[in-house]
Amino acid sequence: MANSAAYDAALWATPSAAYGCAWDTGVAATLQQPVENNNLVARVSKSLGEHLLTAEFVAAKVHSAKSFSNSQLSTSGTNKYLYPSTGASYDKVFNSIAAVFPSIAANKGKPIAFRWRCMPCGAREIETETESSRFFIGLDGPLPFADWDYKTGISSASSDDSSKLGNGYYYRQGLIAAFASGNLNPFAMPGEAQTAAGLAALEDATARGLKLYGGKFKVTQLDASATGPLFKLPAGAVMGAFGIDLRRETYRFGGIDGAPSSDKYTDLNIPNAPFDSSNSVSGATRDVKAAYGEVMIPVLKELEVSVALRSDDYTGFGRSTNPKISARFTPSNALLFRGSYSTGFKVPTFSQALNGATISPYAGKDLVDPAKCPGLVVSASNPACVAVTPDIISGGNAALAPETSKQYSFGFVLAPVQDMTLGADWWSIERNGAIRTPGMSELLNNYTRFADRFARNAAGELVSIDQRWFNAGGGKTQGVDVSAAWAGTLLEGKWVASLEGSYLIEKKSRISDTDPWGPSELGKFNRYSDPGIRWKHVASVSYAKGDWVGSLTQRFTGGYEDAVLPGVASGTVKPAKWVKDVKSYSTFDTSVTYSGFKSLRLTAGIKNLLNTDPPFSTYYDADLGSGSSWDPRVADPRGRAFTLLANYTFK
């Protein structure tokens, strides 16, 4: 089969796969998914004396066709795919297997089980259409008392999505018939085409066009605010801002229970199709009432302090009141100090709280029962450490509580000379009760803490593991953001150079709010959150003269320690076969803009000017191939690309 190789059972610590094949799903991944956008924007305003009435309407229709790797079909569970025990093709396959495993010679004449990456099936496709719109009408102007202004508005926004199957999906019953007839041959060699009868059998079983799921989210909002002076101090007027925000959010999601009936098949199973009937929500409503206020106090001519307070009341979650205090101190025109403290509040999304439970068997052969095998390494010779395949439960959790956060920052801006500024801001964010899904390794390594998530039968055997959303202890991160900008003139033109960078000082997490913080996650791979990369920056330089502007931008991301593969972790494979570190990643973009035409501006650019490949990483995201030899959270596998943009302004 194309793009396949022998499975490295030692590297991945899966002895049972020693005779299996590995297939590179990354090769089949579509890096740039096709998307079609149609947008409409309309705005009208009218003066009513000192007041301004505004109305806006925005609508969009987006169609996307997401493509995945070809389906893998295997003889397991209810999938009774068997290659029939007749014909020359059968004899060729059986004799080849028996030559390696002579003990099966007595089984000749029996059907052959298999696992097959179905190349003639074509890539799996899911087509999604999204229709969204927003209508807003607002009125603003002066209030009848001195120097106070108001703003008020009402809006309604909605997003309606629907997804259906494209190519690459087939009825299970049709596939069984295609294999049983011998027309569809899973043992065809690379380059060997399927017969016309085999391709016809596939087309007969296609599930193309069947609806997967659809949903709608709608927000209706009313807000009003007023701003103006409260009273005067020696350093200036104390300014105030007060407002209310009222929202109603509604959510509906409809999944299909299996697949729709077919004239040809009564079996409603379509392998690998992500039907989502367990998450159906006929209709949910959430009301949000919020009030806020902010006061800016000029304590001294050089010192300004702002105090803000916001109170939110969510249906089902109660009230949360969060303050923010900030200050600016300007001892001279060339120096500014600033700092702030605030708290935050975030409720679960509808899907996190309301999605049903999805149950699917664990597909790998690398999982053990942590209660019986604390070492967590599969061993066929140790009955306590044999591989297990329990059901994995995922989905929503109605008992979720809101997560909270605290934020701190302190920094300065310095202008040492004309046309130059330097800045640095230290910041710290601490999240508590963070809403997330527990990782499998986290559950296994902390079995005593998560024992209630491992369900057992009467005999004590592990039957399921619960990976639904929960409130974790959260995380703590802190770092320093730096900025620099410098401008000047050269050859009658103006140049500007800038740098925006971030240096990470600390990144830690913990299982619960009462636990101590875990070890540092700086510069280390993390499957469930971004790797704690020490340094990132964007640097650019531009030059403008007359109607021309040229620019060059560098985007840099530092390296980090890669994921440790199972065979390396267990000591089976020497580290020499494993790349320990992911290298730093740097790309350059350039563009030239010409604005010499009336009302027309043209921009030509090159992304990834040097055609830089992403650094190698062992990160891998299942069969979707969104990360295969690179980490999509850090790097972009797309090479050099050319862009052309025309911007016309109607006057």
C-alpha positions, 0 to 999 in steps of 0.5 A: 500500500502506498505511504505505508511501512512496517510498524515500529513496535519497539518505538511505540511499545506495542509488541502486538503490532510487530507484524502490522503496517503503519500508514502516513496519514499526514501525507493524505491531509489537506493542509488548505481546506477549500472555503467559499465565503459570501458576505454582506455588510450594510450600514445606515445612520441618520442625525436626529438633532444632537443624537445619532441613529445607526442601523447595521446588518451583516450576513455571511454564508460559508461553505467548506469541504473538510478532507481527512485521510482515507478510512481504515476498515478492519475485521472487528466488532460488528464489522464482519469484513472477511475476504472470501476463501475462493479464487486465485487472489485468495490462494496468493494471499493465504500462501504468502501468509502461511510461508511466514506462519506455517502453523496456519496452513490447516486453516486454508479455505477459511475467510481471511480477516484484515485491516485495510486502508481503503485507498479506492474509497477516496479521502473522507469529506465532510461538507459544512454550510454556515449561515450567520447574521447580525442586526443592530440598531443603536442611538447615542448622543448627549444626556440632558445634564452637563457633559454626559453622553449615552450609548444604547443599542439592541442587537440580534445575532445568530449562526446556523450550521449544517454538516453532511457526508461527502465522499469516502463514507460507505454503509457497513452493510454495503461494504460487507457485501462488497468484500464477501463477493470478492469484487473488492480486494483489500489485498491488491498490491500498490499500483494494482487497480480494483476491478470495475465490479469492485469500484461499482460495489463501492459506489453502490454502498456510498453514503454521500450526501447524508446529513451528520448534524446541525445546530443554531446559536442565537444571542439577543442583546440590549446594552446601555451606557453613560459616561461623563464627569462626576466631580473635580479634584485639584489634578482634574475631573473624576470621570465615570462610566456606567452601564448594563448588558442584558443578553439571552442566549439560545442553543439547539443541536441536532445529531442523527441517530445513526444514519437515515434509512436507505432504499438499499440498506437497513443497517444504519451503520456507516463506519468512521462517520462522526454522527453526534446523536448523543449530543442532541439538544432540542433547545436551551436558553441562558439569560445573562444580566450584567451591570458595570461601572468604572471611575477614573481618578486623577490623583496627581497630575502625573498619576491616574487610577481607574477602578472598575467593577462588573457583576454578571448573573448567569442562569444556572450559575449565579452571580459573580462580581469582578473588580479591576484596578489599574494605574498610570504614572508619568513622571516625565514625557519620556517615561510611563509606568503602568499596572493592573489587577483584575479577576475573571469569571467564565461559565461553561459553554452549552456544549461543555455542559449539555452534550451527552455521553459518547461511548467508543472502545479504546482502539489501541493495544498500549493501555493497561489497568492502572490498579493492577499494573502501576508501571503502566507498561503492557507486558504479555508475560505479566497477567496483571499488565496485559493490554485492555480495551475499555470503553472511553466515555467523552462528552458534556458534564452538567455539574460543571462550575464556572472557572475563575482567574486572577490577572496581574501586570506591571510595566513601563514605556520609555522614549529615550530619544525622538521616534523611539519607544521601548516597553516591557510588561510583566504579567501573571495569570492564574486560573482556578477550576479550569474547564477541560477534559482530562488526558489519558496519561493524566488519569492513569498517572493519578489513578488514586485521585481519579479512581471514580472515573474508572468503572468496573464490572462485578468481577473487578474488570475495567470496563470504561474510563470517563474522559468527560469535561471537568473542573481541574485545578487550573494553571499558572503562567507568567512572563514579560512582553517586550516591545520596541519601535524606531523610525527615521528618514532615509533617501527622502523616505521613512523607515520604521522598525519594530519588535513585539516579543514575549518571554515566558517565565513560569508555566505550571498546572495542578489537578485541583485547587487544593494541590500544590503546583506541579513541576515546571512545564516550560519548554516541554511538550504538552499534548493538552495545552500549548508547549511552554515556549520561552521566547516568541517574537515578531520583528518587522521593518518597512520603508515608505516613499511616495506611493510605495511601501515595502515591508519585511516581517520575521516570525520566530518561535523558540524550540522546546523538548519534544514528546517522549515516545513510549519505547524511549520512556520504557527504555526499550529503544535507545534515545539515539533513535529519538530526536529530543528537541524540537528546533526553533522556527523562523519564517519571513514574509514580505510585501510591496504596496502601491497606492498611486491609483485613485481609490485603488491600492494594490499589494503583492506579497510572499509568505514564507519567503525562504520556503522554510519547513516546520521543525520535526516533532513526534506530535501526532493527532490521530487519523485527522493528520492535523499534526504528522511530523510537525506540531500544528500549534507551533508550525505551519507546513505550508511552504512559500506562497504568493499573494495579491490583494486589491483594495478599492474604496468607493467615494 
